[in-house]
């Protein structure tokens, strides 16, 4: 897609486009986004913070005035937009030595979102605290009505840098409109627990999802036999991992479905992957330290990713961060798991991110182009999208954006209990297309 704003800075353009994408569910106004972007000095991170923070402050002040005058809908809409603008303001401030502006803008984003949530009459949006180990995880429970009727339920969490509040625009409202109960939450390493409890990411995500499902099973509006899990961005690694162990889930959705996050951690290290991982495991590797310093000096995307990664992973140097990321490869588990026993929908976005970031979405043994030609006898035809997915990851079926071929995901779940240690069989909702004979 052509960069309509910030033509020389893909980071700024991508985050601007991110805000624009929230317009559909009230998270932004096109005029406010464009006018804010026009005031920002390209590649100046202080300017980015200053202008987005100013827009957020103006919009939230207008919302306060509307609420005081009794205009609840206008106030709700203003608080929603302000919440997203505050989130955008603090985005590039993440780092191991956390900028105090980061905490303040994040807290304002949460405050504005909770103010908006309190003004909703349909759906009901209730801030919740989910018991987790010796503390709690923050989230929002979306109920379609007050009837107490059990409904199919969607658990949603973000990934490397998104918030639970942003999930309102990323699918929570859309799911409620379609009859789901929704729980959007922040897990360890995500903004709420990282800011206020110091919790960092952990690879064994099933130990996060299990207490979340325990909490949901106490909610009358939740149909315990139809609970699905959706993970966004790096959550596309974490959600399938959790689903491999947590058999109470009826389905799992990975958006994007990352195959190997470790690939991004070694792509700029000299040598092949085996040599790169050897350097990462070494107690001392001066050449690795020098390579990472060079990357951070010349690549602003890598610099932001490493600084943010150190913050959310709880490490103090880039090499230590690089050592952690390969642990998220699906074959590097600390204990054995069966393939995901649930219907699984894996979605891939468009080519907005730079190529190296997209590479993590694809298993290395597959061709670069998902429509790559394959041989059948003497003739070649494009590889059907779903068959490509089956080869790509047999237990994760890829559903591409083709509405005539792919029916809506239906959460089906057998009613009979399964013995401990035995895998439950779920009917597949994403099937391969019928084979066609070559003429």
Protein Blocks (a to p, Z undefined) as FASTA:
>chain_A
ZZfbhklbmklmmmmmmmmmmmmnopacfklmmmmmmmpcghiaklmmmmmmmmmmmmmm
mmmmmmmnopaklmmmmmmmmmmmmmmmmmmmgcfbdcfklmmmmmmmmmmmmmmmmmpf
bdcdddddddehjbccddddddfblnopacddddddddflpcfklmmmnommmmmmnopa
cdddddehiaklmmmnopacdfklmlmmmmmmmmmmmpmklcfklccdddehjlmmmmmm
mmmmmmmbfbdcdddddfblmlmmmmmggcjfklmmmmmmpmbdfklmmmmmmmmmmmmk
lmmmmmmmmmmnopabfklmmmmmmmmpmklcfbdcdddfbdcdddddddfbcfklmmmm
pcfkbcfblkbccdehjbccdddfklmmmmmommlccddddfklmccddddddfbdcdeh
iacddddfbdcddddddZZ
